[in-house]
Amino acid sequence: MSGKTRLLGRRRLLGLLAATAPAVLWAGRAAAQDKPAGLDALAAIKTRRSVRAYTADPVTDAQVEEILRCGMQAPAACNQQPWQFVVVRERATLAKVGGINPYAAYAKAAPVAILVAGDLSLEKCGGYWIEDTSACAQNMLLAAHALGLGAVWTGIYPLPERVEAFRALLAMPENVTPMALLVIGHPAEQPAPQDRYRPERVHREKW
C-alpha cells in the first residue's frame, strides 16, 4: 500500500470518527442522565423504613419531581393512571394535618408532604384506583429513600372523615379522593433495617 493510499485511508477514518463522535458522546451523556444516583432497587426495598423525624434541611423541587416521576411509573389497571397529587410546603397547612390525623402530627416539622389521590374521572376499570394509587405511593417512598430522604405513609382513605377533611383543607374537587399523605424530609432518625421475610407465610401451589 502506497503512502498516499494510507494517508487517504487515515483521512477517511478521521472523518468517520468526527461524524460519529458527537452522537456517541451524546448517547453516553443521555445514559448517565437517565440513571439517577441512589440505591439500587433491591437495597432500597430492603432498607426502607418509615421516618417520622426530620432535620431543617430543605427538600428541593428537583427531588420532589424525581419522587413524583417514580410514582407515576407505577403499574395501573387498564393503564388508567388515575393519580393526582398535591405538593404541600406551606407551614400553616402542614400544621393542620395533625388535627385531621393525629398520627401524622409530625408533618408540621417536615419540609414537604405530598398527598396522593385517586381521580375517579380517569378510571377505566372501576374500583382499581385504590390499588393503582397504593402502588404509586410505594414507588414514591422507595424513591425518597433512594435519594437519601426519609418518608412515611400516613393514611387517609378509607376513613370518610379524613377524606373529607383533607379534601376541604386542600380545596380538592369531589371526583378526587385523597388516599394517603406522604410526609418527606431529611431524616433526623435512622431506623435500623429489618428482615421481614417469613417462610411460614409462603404457600406453594396450594394453601
JOMOTA-V917744 format. One record per helix or strand of 3 or more residues. SS is the DSSP state (H for helix, E for strand). FROM is the first residue (numbers start at 1). TO is the last residue. If there is no record, write none. Layout:
# JOMOTA-V917744
ss=SS from=FROM to=TO
ss=SS from=FROM to=TO
This chain:
# JOMOTA-V917744
ss=H from=3 to=34
ss=H from=41 to=47
ss=H from=61 to=71
ss=H from=77 to=79
ss=E from=83 to=88
ss=H from=91 to=95
ss=H from=97 to=100
ss=H from=102 to=109
ss=E from=112 to=119
ss=H from=120 to=122
ss=H from=129 to=146
ss=E from=150 to=155
ss=H from=160 to=169
ss=E from=176 to=185
ss=H from=199 to=201
